[in-house]
Amino acid sequence: MPRPPLVAKSDSAGAEEMLSLIRQSLKSCRTPGETNFEASTPHIFVVMGASGDLAKKKIYPTLWWLYRDRLLPENTLFIGYARSGLTVEQIREKCTPYMKVKDDEQERYQQFWSVNHYVKGSYDTRRDYELLDQEMIKIGTEKANRIFYLALPPSVFDTVTSNVKACCMAKSGWTRVIIEKPFGRDSESSAKLSNHLSALFREEEMYRIDHYLGKEMVQNLMSLRFGNRIFGPTWNRDNIASIFISFKEPFGTQGRGGYFDEFGIIRDVMQNHLLQILCLVAMEKPCST
């Protein structure tokens, strides 16, 4: 009997199969004391610093991709918070070059922006946080779980987190605070920030993020090195004379001048992104995986 013909899967079919497996794992995951992926409780994701460079280039595109691929609970809402007097439509225009929307995704893309909101407010005025809290109650009820992503310079972390704690904690759901690197200017300010945060939030309520380590290639460097029969035997000091790491971006410091004036390029990418890459490339094989 002849064998059935082999049918190669298209890239889109393979991607959808992978996404289906991820969704299934999310649906089967249930954390004690929290709602699971399919629960009806609303989730509100607040982008603090929504008018900034990080938000338009990284945060909003990532939220869109997660929403597009249905990797977020269906009842998820988004709020941008910043000092600039913007509308959701203006935020959308700023983000458009980075969203990578295909023609057949336009309807889903419209749905994404329809669940986005924007609140103008300062970072040091308590009344503005009270207005943000009112907006969250208005769009998501008091039962909504709340996630705050601080796409902000570290100089305002103390003020922002204090105001979030005082005015914006979830009423009956859970609250999470995500802090983007750098975590201070030096070890002293980093320790001070850590002490400040631990006085406000439990450890399980905080996430410290370096978005560079979330890149797929970076995450797989360990597997590439130690799980690969081609590279494994030769990736060592006897066969590699030197390591050269090139970090290139197709844009300048536009919109980030104030941040770089305060922290500089070394604190921004060298002591975290590039040294972490160097460690992953040059480290000894760990005792266990």
MIVEXKOL-624532 format. One record per atom (N, C-alpha, C, O): y, x, z; residue in one letter. Coordinates in steps of 0.05 Angstrom, whole numbers, plus 32768, in hexadecimal, padded with zeros to 4 digits. Layout:
REM MIVEXKOL-624532
YXZa
...
END
This chain:
REM MIVEXKOL-624532
7FE880118000m
800080008000m
801980128000m
801C80238011m
802B800D7FEDp
8043801F7FECp
8055801B8004p
80578005800Fp
80618030800Cr
8074802F8023r
808D8020801Br
809680218004r
80998011802Ep
80B280048027p
80C880188023p
80C8802E802Fp
80DB80128011p
80F08026800Cp
8101802B8025p
810680198035p
810A80448027l
811C804B803Dl
813880418037l
814280468021l
81448034804Av
815F802A8047v
81718039805Av
816F80378072v
81838048804Ea
81968057805Fa
81AC8045806Aa
81B78034805Ca
81B180488083k
81C680388090k
81E180448089k
81E5805C8087k
81F480328084s
820F803A807Fs
821C80448099s
8212803E80AEs
823280528096d
8240805C80AEd
8249804580BFd
8247804680D7d
8253803080B2s
825D801980C1s
8246800B80D0s
824A800180E7s
822E800980C3a
82187FFC80D0a
820E800D80E8a
8208800280FDa
820E802780E5g
8206803880FBg
821980378112g
821180378129g
82338036810Ba
824780348120a
82458019812Fa
824880198148a
824080048121e
823E7FEA812Ee
82257FE98140e
82267FDD8155e
82107FF58137e
81F87FF68148e
81FD80058162e
81F47FFD8177e
820B801C8160m
8212802B8177m
8224801B818Am
8220801B81A2m
8238800D817Fl
824A7FFD818Fl
823B7FE6819Dl
82417FDF81B4l
82277FDB818Fs
82177FC6819Bs
82087FCF81B3s
82067FC181C7s
81FE7FE881B2l
81F07FF381C9l
82037FF881E0l
81FC7FF481F7l
821B800281DAi
822F800681EFi
82367FEC81FCi
82387FEB8215i
823B7FD781ECr
82427FBD81F7r
822C7FB38209r
82317FA8821Fr
82137FB78201q
81FC7FAE8211q
81FB7FBC822Bq
81F57FB08240q
82017FD6822Bs
82017FE58244s
82177FDC8256s
82147FDB826Fs
822E7FD5824Bl
82447FCB825Bl
823E7FB08268l
82447FAB827Fl
82307F9F8258k
82297F858262k
82147F868278k
82147F75828Ak
82037F9A8277s
81EE7F9C828Bs
81F77FAB82A4s
81E97FAC82B8s
820F7FB682A4c
821A7FC682BAc
82297FB382CDc
823B7FA582C5c
82217FB482E6r
822F7FA382FAr
82347FB58313r
82217FBF831Fr
824D7FB7831At
82547FC88331t
82587FB6834At
82667FA28348t
824C7FBD8360p
824F7FAC8378p
826C7FA88380p
827B7FBB8381p
82737F8F8385g
828E7F89838Eg
82A27F868377g
82B97F80837Cg
82997F89835Ee
82AB7F878348e
829F7F738333e
82877F6D8334e
82B07F6A8321t
82A77F59830Ct
829A7F6982F6t
82A27F8082F1t
82867F5E82E9n
82797F6D82D3n
82887F6882B9n
829C7F5A82B8n
827D7F7482A4f
828B7F74828Af
828F7F58827Ef
82A47F538272f
827D7F468283e
827F7F2B8277e
828C7F17828Ae
828D7EFF8283e
82967F1F82A1a
82A27F0C82B3a
82BC7F0182A7a
82C87F0D8296a
82C47EE982B1s
82DC7EDC82A7s
82F57EE582B4s
830B7EDE82ABs
82F37EF582C9t
830B7EFF82D6t
831C7F0F82C3t
83127F2282B6t
83367F0A82C1p
83487F1982AFp
834B7F3682B9p
83497F3C82D0p
834F7F4882A6h
83557F6482ABh
83707F69829Eh
83757F638287h
83827F7682ADi
839D7F7C82A3i
83A07F9B82A3i
839E7FA882B7i
83A57FA6828Bf
83A87FC28288f
83C67FC78284f
83D27FBE8270f
83D27FD68297v
83EF7FDB8296v
83F47FF8828Dv
83EB800B829Av
84037FFB8277v
840A8016826Ev
8425801D8279v
843A8013826Fv
8426802D828Dm
844080368299m
844A804D8288m
843D80628285m
84628049827Cg
846C805D8269g
84658055824Dg
845F8065823Cg
8466803A8248a
845D8030822Ea
846E80388216a
846580378200a
84868041821Bs
849880498205s
8495806681FFs
84A2807081ECs
84848075820Dg
84828091820Ag
846F809B81F4g
8462808B81E7g
846F80B581F1d
845F80C281DCd
844180BF81E1d
843380B981CEd
843980C381F9l
841C80C181FFl
841280A581FBl
83FC80A181F0l
842280918202a
841A807581FFa
8415806E81E2a
8401806281DAa
8429807581D1k
8427806C81B5k
8412807C81A5k
840680718192k
840D809581ACk
83FB80A6819Dk
83DE80A581A7k
83CB80A98198k
83DA809F81C1k
83C080A181CDk
83B7808781DAk
83A1807D81D5k
83C8807C81ECi
83BF806681FDi
83BB804C81EDi
83A6804081EDi
83D0804381DFy
83CE802B81D0y
83B9802C81BAy
83AA801981B6y
83B8804281AAp
83A280448197p
8386804181A3p
837480348198p
8382804E81BAt
8368804D81C7t
8362803181D1t
834B802781CEt
8376802381DCl
8372800881E5l
836B7FF681CDl
835A7FE481D0l
83797FFA81B7w
83737FEB819Fw
83567FEF8196w
83487FDC818Fw
834D80088195w
8332800E818Cw
831D8001819Ew
83097FF78195w
8322800281B8l
83107FF581CBl
830F7FD781C7l
82FA7FCB81C8l
83277FCC81C3y
83297FAF81BFy
831C7FA781A4y
830D7F9381A3y
83217FB78190r
83157FB28175r
82F77FB18176r
82EA7FA0816Ar
82EB7FC48185d
82CE7FC78186d
82C27FB6819Cd
82AA7FB981A1d
82D27FA681A9r
82C97F9481BEr
82BB7FA381D5r
82A67F9B81DFr
82C87FB981DCl
82BE7FC981F3l
82CF7FC4820Cl
82CD7FD3821Fl
82DF7FB0820Bl
82EE7FA78222l
82E67F8A8228l
82DE7F7B8216l
82E77F828242p
82E27F668248p
82F47F548237p
830C7F5B8233p
82EA7F3E822Ee
82FA7F2C821Ce
83147F248228e
83297F21821Be
83147F1F8242n
832C7F158250n
833D7F2D825An
83437F2F8272n
83447F3F8247t
83547F56824Et
83707F538243t
83737F4C822Bt
83847F588253l
83A07F56824Bl
83AE7F71824Fl
83A57F81825Fl
83C47F768241f
83D27F8F8242f
83EF7F8B8247f
83FC7F79823Cf
83FB7F9C8258i
84177F9B825Ei
84227FB8825Bi
84187FCA8267i
84377FBA824Bg
84467FD48249g
845D7FD2825Cg
846C7FBE825Eg
84627FE8826By
84787FE9827Ey
848780038279y
847B80198279y
84A180018275a
84B280198271a
84CF80128276a
84D67FFA8279a
84E080268276r
84FC8022827Br
850B80188262r
8520800C8265r
8500801C824Bs
850D80148232s
850C7FF6822Es
84F87FEA8235s
85217FEB8223g
85217FCF821Dg
85147FC98202g
85217FC681EEg
84F97FC78203l
84EA7FC381EAl
84DC7FA881EAl
84DA7F9A81FFl
84D27FA081D3t
84C17F8881D0t
84A57F9281C9t
84A17FA981C2t
84927F8081CAv
84777F8681C2v
84767F8E81A4v
84687FA1819Dv
84867F818194e
84887F878178e
84927FA38173e
84887FB18161e
84A57FAC8183q
84B07FC78180q
849B7FDC8189q
84997FF1817Dq
848D7FD6819Ei
84777FE781A7i
84627FEA8191i
84587FFF818Bi
845C7FD38184r
84497FD3816Er
84527FE58157r
84427FF4814Cr
846B7FE38150e
84767FF3813Ae
847480118141e
846D8021812Fe
84798018815Ak
847880358162k
845B803F8160k
84578056815Ak
8448802E8166c
842C80368167c
841E8035814Cc
840980428148c
842980268139t
841B8021811Ft
8410803A8112t
83FA80398108t
841F80508110p
841480688102p
83FB8073810Ep
83ED80838101p
83F4806C8127y
83DE80788135y
83C68065813Ay
83B2806D8146y
83C8804D8130m
83B480388138m
839C80388125m
8387802F812Em
839E8042810Dk
8387804480FAk
8379802980F7k
8361802680FDk
8388801680EDv
837E7FFA80E9v
83747FF780CCv
83837FFD80B9v
835B7FEE80C8k
83507FEA80AEk
83587FCE80A4k
835F7FBC80B4k
83557FC9808Ad
835D7FAF807Fd
834D7F98808Bd
83597F838090d
83347F9C8090d
83237F86809Bd
83267F8380B9d
83187F7280C5d
83387F9280C5e
833D7F9080E2e
83577F8380E9e
835F7F818100e
83667F7980D5q
83817F6F80D9q
83817F5780EDq
83937F5580FDq
836E7F4580EAe
836D7F2D80FCe
83697F368119e
83767F2C812Be
83567F48811Dr
83517F528138r
83697F618142r
83707F60815Ar
83777F6F8131y
838F7F7E8138y
83A57F6B8142y
83B37F718155y
83A87F558134q
83BC7F41813Dq
83B47F368158q
83C67F318169q
839B7F32815Dq
83927F288177q
83987F3C818Dq
83A07F3481A3q
83957F558187f
839B7F6A819Bf
83B87F6881A4f
83BE7F6881BCf
83CA7F678191w
83E77F668199w
83EF7F4C81A5w
84027F4A81B4w
83DF7F3781A0s
83E67F1D81ACs
83E07F1C81CAs
83EB7F0B81D8s
83D07F2F81D4v
83CA7F3081F0v
83DA7F4781FEv
83D37F508214v
83ED7F5281EFn
83FF7F6781FAn
84197F5B8204n
84237F4881F8n
84247F668219h
843D7F5D8224h
844D7F76822Bh
84437F8C822Ch
84677F728231y
84787F898238y
848C7F81824Ey
84977F6B824Dy
848F7F938261v
84A27F8F8277v
84B47FA78279v
84AA7FBE827Av
84CE7FA38278k
84E17FB9827Bk
84E67FBD8299k
84EB7FA982A8k
84E67FD682A2g
84EB7FDB82BEg
84EE7FF982C3g
84E3800982B4g
84FC800082D8s
84FF801C82DFs
84E7802582F0s
84D6801482F7s
84E5803E82F5y
84CE80498304y
84D4804B8322y
84C280518332y
84ED8047832Ad
84F4804A8346d
850180328353d
850C80348369d
8500801B8346t
850C80038351t
84F77FEF8358t
84E87FE58347t
84F47FE88371r
84DF7FD7837Br
84E07FBB836Er
84CB7FB08368r
84F87FB18369r
84FB7F97835Dr
84EE7F958342r
84E27F81833Br
84EF7FAA8332d
84E27FAA8318d
84C47FA8831Ad
84B77F9C8309d
84B87FB5832Ey
849C7FB38333y
84947F97833Cy
847E7F8D8336y
84A57F8A834Be
84A07F6E8353e
84A07F5C833Ae
84907F498339e
84B27F628327l
84B27F52830El
84997F5882FEl
848E7F4682F1l
84907F7182FEl
84777F7782F0l
84607F6882FDl
844E7F5E82EFl
845F7F678317d
844A7F588325d
844B7F3B831Ed
84367F2E8319d
84637F2F831Cq
84657F138314q
845B7F0E82F8q
844E7EFA82F2q
84607F2182E6e
84567F1F82CAe
84387F2082C9e
842B7F1182BAe
842C7F3182D9m
840F7F3382DAm
84027F1982E5m
83EE7F1082DBm
840F7F0E82F9i
84057EF48303i
84087EDE82EEi
83F67ECD82EBi
841E7EDF82E0k
84247ECA82CCk
840F7ECB82B5k
84067EB682ACk
84087EE282ABi
83F67EE48294i
83D97EE5829Bi
83C87EDF828Bi
83D37EEE82B4g
83B77EF282BAg
83AD7EE682D4g
83967EEB82DCg
83BD7ED682E2t
83B67ECA82FCt
83B57EE08312t
83B47EF7830Ct
83B47ED7832Ae
83B37EEA8341e
83987EF78343e
83957F0B8351e
83847EEC8336k
83697EF78339k
83637F0F8326k
834E7F1C8327k
83767F158314a
83727F2A8300a
836E7F46830Da
837C7F4D8320a
835B7F558302n
83597F718309n
836F7F8082FAn
83777F7982E4n
83797F958307r
83907FA482FCr
838B7FC182F9r
83807FCE830Br
83927FCC82E2i
838F7FE882DCi
83AA7FF382D4i
83B77FE882C1i
83B4800882E1f
83CD801482DBf
83C9803082CFf
83BD804282DDf
83D1803582B7y
83CF804F82AAy
83EB805C82ABy
83FD8052829Ey
83ED807282B9l
8407808082BCl
840B809482A6l
840580AC82AAl
8414808B828Fa
841A809E8279a
843780A7827Da
844980A2826Da
843B80B68293l
845580BE829Dl
845680DB82A5l
844180E782AAl
846E80E782A7p
846F810282B1p
8469810382CFp
847080EF82DDp
845D811882D9p
8455811982F5p
846C81168309p
8468810F8320p
8484811B8300s
849B811A8312s
84A080FE831Ds
84AE80FA8331s
849580E98310v
849980CE8319v
847F80C28325v
847F80AA832Cv
846980D18326f
845080C78330f
845380BB834Df
844A80A58352f
846080CA835Ed
846380C1837Ad
847180A6837Cd
846880948389d
848880A4836Et
8498808C836Ft
848980748363t
8488805F836Et
847C8079834Cv
846E8063833Ev
84578059834Ev
845380418351v
8446806B8358t
842E80638367t
843680558381t
84288043838At
844B805E838Es
8455805083A6s
845D803483A0s
8457802283B0s
846B802F838An
847480158383n
845C8003837An
845C7FEB837Fn
8449800F836Cv
843180008364v
84227FF6837Dv
841A7FDF837Ev
841F80088390k
8412800183A9k
84217FEB83B8k
84147FD983C3k
843B7FEC83B8a
844B7FD983C8a
844D7FBE83BBa
844F7FAA83C8a
844C7FBD83A0c
84537FA48392c
843E7F9A837Ec
843E7F828379c
842C7FAB8374c
841D7FA3835Dc
83FF7FA38360c
83F07FA2834Cc
83F57FA68378m
83D87FA7837Cm
83CC7F8B8376m
83D97F77837Am
83B37F8B836Ca
83A67F728366a
83A47F61837Fa
839F7F6B8395a
83A77F47837Ck
83A77F358393k
838B7F2F839Dk
83867F2F83B6k
83787F2C838Bs
835C7F278394s
83487F378384s
83317F3A838Cs
83507F43836Dg
833E7F54835Eg
83417F718367g
834B7F77837Dg
83397F848355w
833C7FA0835Cw
83547FAC834Dw
835D7FA18339w
835C7FC38356t
83727FD2834At
83697FEF8344t
835B7FFB8355t
83707FF9832Dr
836A80158326r
83848022831Cr
83948016830Er
8388803B8324v
839F804B831Bv
83958064830Cv
838680738317v
839E806782F3i
8395807D82E3i
83AD809082E0i
83C3808882D7i
83A980A982E7i
83BE80BD82E6i
83B880D282D1i
83A380DE82D1i
83CB80D782C0e
83C880EA82AAe
83D3810582B2e
83E7810782C0e
83C5811A82AAk
83CD813582B0k
83E8813B82A4k
83F1812C8292k
83F7815082ADp
83F0816382C2p
83F5815782DEp
8407814782E2p
83E4815F82F1f
83E68155830Cf
83F88168831Df
83EE8176832Ff
841181688317g
842481798325g
842B81928315g
841F81978300g
843E81A2831Fr
844781BA8311r
843781D28319r
843481E5830Ar
842B81D28331d
841D81E9833Cd
840981DE8351d
840881C68356d
83FB81F1835Es
83E781E88372s
83F381DA8389s
83E781C78394s
840B81E28391e
841881D583A8e
842081B983A2e
841B81A683B2e
842D81B4838Bs
843581998384s
841D8188837Ds
841D81708381s
840781948373s
83EF8185836Ds
83E2817B8387s
83D981658389s
83E1818D839Ba
83D6818583B5a
83E7816F83C2a
83DD815C83CEa
8401817183BFk
8414815D83CAk
840F814283BDk
840E812D83CAk
840B814283A2l
840681298394l
83EB811D839Cl
83E9810583A0l
83D7812E83A0s
83BD812483A8s
83BE811783C4s
83B2810283C8s
83CD812483D6n
83D0811883F1n
83DF80FE83EFn
83D880EB83FEn
83F380FC83DEh
840380E483DBh
83F180CD83D1h
83F280B783DBh
83E180D383BDl
83D080BE83B1l
83BA80B583C4l
83B4809D83C6l
83AF80C883D3s
839980C083E6s
83A480AF83FCs
839480A08409s
83BE80B18402a
83C980A08417a
83CE8084840Da
83D18071841Da
83CF808083F2l
83D4806683E7l
83BB805783DEl
83B8803F83E1l
83A8806683D1f
8391805A83C5f
8377806783CEf
8376807E83D6f
8362805783CDr
8347806283D2r
833F807283BAr
8349806E83A4r
832D808583BDe
8325809783A8e
831A80878390e
831F808E8379e
830B80718396e
82FF80628380e
831480528371e
830E8046835Ce
832D8051837Be
83428042836De
83528054835Ae
8364804B834Ce
834C806E8359m
835B8081834Am
834A808F8335m
833380968339m
83568094831Ey
834A80A48309y
835E80B98301y
837580B382FBy
835680D28300r
836780E882F6r
835D80F082DAr
834680F882D7r
836F80ED82C7i
836780EF82ABi
83738108829Di
838B810D829Fi
83628116828Fd
836B8129827Bd
835F81208261d
83488124825Bd
837081138250h
836581068238h
835881198225h
834781108214h
835E81338227y
835281468214y
833481488219y
8325814C8206y
832B81468232l
830F81478238l
82FF812F822El
82E7812E822Fl
830E811A8226g
83018102821Cg
82FB810481FEg
82ED80F281F3g
8304811981F1k
82FE811C81D5k
82E0812181D1k
82D3813081E0k
82D5811481BDe
82B8811481B9e
82AD813081B5e
8298813781C0e
82BB814181A6m
82B2815C81A1m
82B2816C81BBm
82A0817C81C0m
82C7816981CBv
82C8817781E4v
82B2816F81F6v
82A581808204v
82AC815581F7q
8297814B8209q
827B81568200q
826981578211q
8279815C81E7n
825E816581DDn
825C818381DAn
8248818D81CFn
826F819281E4l
826D81AF81E2l
825581BA81F1l
824881CD81E7l
824F81AF8208m
823881B88218m
821E81B48208m
820D81C68208m
821C819D81FCs
8203819781EDs
820281A981D4s
81EC81B381CDs
821981AD81C7l
821981BF81B0l
821081DB81B7l
820281E881A7l
821881E581CEr
8212820081D6r
81F5820281E0r
81E6821381D6r
81EE81F281F4f
81D681F78203f
81BE81E681F9f
81A781EB8202f
81C381D281E8g
81AD81C281DEg
81A881C681C1g
819B81B681B4g
81B281DC81B6n
81B081E28199n
81A181FC8194n
81A98211819En
818B81FA8186r
817A82128181r
81878226816Fr
8180823E8170r
819B821E8160i
81A88231814Ei
81BD8241815Ei
81BE8259815Ci
81CE8232816Cf
81E48240817Bf
81DB824C8195f
81E58261819Ef
81C9823F81A3g
81C1824781BEg
81BA826581C0g
81C5827281D2g
81A9827081B0p
81A0828C81B3p
81B682A081ACp
81B582B781B5p
81CA8298819Dt
81DE82AB8193t
81FA82A781A0t
820C82B8819Bt
81FE829281AFw
8218828C81BAw
821B829B81D5w
8218829081EAw
821F82B581D3n
822182C681EAn
823282DF81E4n
823B82E381CEn
823782EF81F9r
8249830681F6r
823E831B81E3r
824D832C81D9r
8223831B81DFd
8217833081CEd
821D832A81B0d
821B833C81A0d
8222831181AAn
82268309818En
824282FF8187n
824882FB816Fn
825282FA819Bi
826E82F18196i
8281830581A0i
8281830D81B8i
8292830F818Ea
82A583258195a
82BE831A81A3a
82C8832781B5a
82C78303819Bs
82E082F881A7s
82E182DA81A3s
82D282CF8192s
82F282CD81B2i
82F682B081B0i
831482AB81AAi
832582B481B8i
8319829C8195f
83348295818Ef
83378276818Df
83298269817Ef
8348826B819Ei
834B824E819Fi
836782478193i
837B8251819Di
83668238817Es
837F822F8171s
838582128177s
837482018174s
839D820D8181f
83A581F28188f
83BC81EA8176f
83D281F48179f
83B781D88163k
83CB81CF8150k
83D081B18152k
83BE81A28155k
83EA81AA8150e
83F1818E814Fe
840381898136e
8414819B8130e
840081738129p
8410816E8110p
842C81628117p
843981578105p
84358166812Ff
844F815B8137f
845C816E814Cf
844E817F8157f
8476816B8150g
8484817B8163g
8487816E817Eg
8476815E8186g
849D8175818Ct
84A2816B81A7t
84B4815281A6t
84BF814B81BBt
84B78146818Fq
84C8812E818Dq
84C0811981A2q
84A8811281A3q
84D3811081B1g
84CE80FB81C5g
84C2810781DFg
84BE80F781F2g
84BE812181E0r
84B2812D81F8r
84C381448203r
84B981548213r
84DC814581FAg
84ED815B8202g
84F1815D8220g
84EF8173822Cg
84F68146822Dg
84FA8147824Ag
84E281508259g
84E4815F826Dg
84CA81488250y
84B18150825Dy
84AD816E825Ay
84A7817B826Ey
84B181798242f
84AD8195823Ef
84C181A6824Cf
84BB81BC8255f
84DA819C824Ed
84EE81AB825Ed
84E681AF827Bd
84EC81C38287d
84D8819B8285e
84D0819C82A1e
84B581AB82A6e
84B281B982BAe
84A281A78294f
848781B28298f
847F81C88285f
847081DA828Cf
848881C7826Cg
848281DD8259g
846781DB824Dg
845681CC8256g
846281EA8238i
844A81E98228i
843281F48238i
841B81EB8234i
843782088249i
842082148257i
84138200826Ai
83FB81FD826Bi
842481F2827Ar
841981DD828Cr
840E81C5827Cr
83FC81B88286r
841981C08265d
841181A98256d
83F581AC8249d
83E5819A824Bd
83F081C3823Dv
83D681C5822Fv
83C581DE8236v
83AD81DD8233v
83D281F3823Fm
83C3820C8243m
83B2820D825Cm
839A8214825Bm
83BE82058273q
83AF8207828Cq
839B81F1828Fq
838B81F182A2q
839B81DD827Dn
838781C7827Fn
837781C68265n
835F81CE8265n
838281BC8250h
837381B88237h
836581D2822Eh
834D81D3822Ah
837581E78229l
836B81FF821Cl
8359820F822El
8345821A8225l
835F82118248l
834E8220825Al
83338211825El
831F821D8262l
833481F6825Eq
831C81E78260q
830A81EB8248q
82F281EE824Aq
831681EC8230i
830781F28218i
82FB820E821Ai
82E382128213i
830A82218223l
8300823C8226l
82E8823D823Al
82D5824B8234l
82EB822F8250c
82D5822E8263c
82BB82238257c
82A6822E825Bc
82BE820D8248l
82A78200823Cl
829A82128226l
828282128222l
82AB82228218v
82A282338203v
8294824C820Ev
828182568203v
82A082578224a
82978272822Da
828682728247a
827C8287824Fa
8283825B8254m
8275825A826Dm
82578262826Bm
824C82608255m
824B826A8281e
822E826E8282e
822082538281e
822C823F8288e
820782548279k
81F8823C8279k
81F482328296k
81EC824182A7k
81FB8219829Bp
81F8820F82B7p
81DB820E82C0p
81C9820C82AFp
81D7820F82DAc
81BC820F82E5c
81AE81F582DFc
819581F482DCc
81BD81DF82DDs
81B181C582D8s
81C481B682C6s
81DC81BC82C5s
81BA81A282B8t
81CA819182A7t
81C9817482B0t
81D6816382A4t
END
